[in-house]
Amino acid sequence: MEKTDIRKVEQRLVISETGLRRNFHKYVKRVTGQQSFFSFLYQELTFALFAGLPTVLGSVLRAGIYRSLLGKIGSNCFIEEGVRFRIPKKIFLGNRVFIGKNCDRDVEYPDS
């Protein structure tokens, strides 16, 4: 078995501050489709507060509240708990759409 120098391992584990900042900005753009930290914060807080509400009332509330985050939501939409949206401004739901529990809706490429 080959001996590994502990200093080399430590160097690989250290992420520079600029690398961490750059990766965070990439994550914000990946999740929201924008560079804005405030829209990221608003989106994440909204999803955190309303994504886990159980029952039919929670589903109806989510459909109403998510209107401000998604590209468009048609009438009579039903969004169950635990649904996750990536780049929500590019997601459009028609009338009478049902999204089941713990689904992940993703627009794969921010420029699409």
N, C-alpha and C positions, 0 to 999 in steps of 0.2 A: 504494500500500500504506500502511496506517495504522501509525504508530509507536506502540509500546506502552511505557508507562512501566515501567521495571524494578522500581520500588518496588511498583507494583500487582500485578505478577506474583509477587513475593516474598511479599506479604501473602496472596495466595490459596494459596500453597504451605505456609504455616505453619499447623500444627494446634496449637491450645492444649492444654495438659496435661490439662485437664478433658475436652476433646473426645476426646483419645486414650484416656483412661481410660474414658469412657462408651462409646466404640466397642469397646474391648476387652471390657467387661462384656456388651455386646450380642452380641459374637462368642461368648463363653463360653456364654451362654444359648442362642444359635442352634445351637451344636455339641452341647451336652450336654443342653439342656432344663432346666438348673438354673443357679443363680447361683453355685454353689460352685466356687472356684478349685481346690480339692483334687480334686474329682471330675473336673474338666477335665484336670488334670495327670495323674491316674491313667489316665484314658481315653486321652489322647494318648500317654503312655509305653507303655501296653499295645499300642496300635495300631502305634506306631513299632517296637517290638521284634518283634512277631509277624506284622505284615501282609506282610512281604516274604519270609518263609520259603518256599522252593520245595519241590516234591515233595509226595507224598501225606502224608508225615509232618507237614509244615507245615500242610496242610489239616486233618488230624485234630487237631493241637495247637491250631490257631486255634478250631475248634469247641468244644473243651473250655475254653479260656481265656476266650473271648468270652462264656461263660455268665454271668460276673460282670458283664458290661457290657450285654448285651442283655436285653430284657424276658423272653424265654424262648427256649430252643432245644430242639427235639425230638430224638429219637434219630436216629442215622445221618446227621447233617448234614455237608456237605462245603463248606468255604469256601476258595476258591482265593486265591492271593496278590494283594495290591494292592486288596482290597475295602475300601471306605470306608463307615462308618456315621455318619449324622448323627442326633442324639437317639436313641442306641441303646436306651435304656430303653423306648422306645415301639415297638420293632421286635420282632416275635414270629415265629419260624420254626417250622414244623411238622416232622413226621417226614420223613426222607429228602429234605431240601432241598439243592439244589446251587446255589451262587452262583459264577458264572464269574469269571475273572480280570479285575481292575481295574474291577469294578462299583462304582457309587455308590448306596447305599441311603439314602433320605432321607425323614424325616417332615417334610413341608413346613412345617407350622405347629406351634410348640411347644405350643399350647393344644388341639390336635386330639386 
